[in-house]
């Protein structure tokens, strides 16, 4: 959670997946099927997750992928989504930056890794052996977002 441009709180919910994790995903996330089997199921953690989301502006660096997964789980288990202020996709917002800086950019926008490198922001993933996870990615997105907010106009970079 970011408050007054500072990371005020950081939390990660480890959810037991409903199917086996592919070898590729295990390598990316650093979580084995054996580890994941010990996690609590989504629905048993929902109240804590919902309390965390309530009345917040949700910032996600790939919201077009991640947000529908959350909404699907909420619907699948018949849970109630809390009122939020909205969802902001930092990846979509960074498209103009990427184009102006000639960064690689998919239809969804530039990767968090590309922006981290371009803005010379501390690479938190590198410190964690390159592991990709919700907590580390949210912290990385906050650092990149702060650089983008600081420069404001893409012509200043």
Order of alpha helices (4+ residues) and beta strands (2+ residues): beta-beta-alpha-alpha-alpha-beta-alpha-beta-alpha-alpha-alpha-alpha-alpha
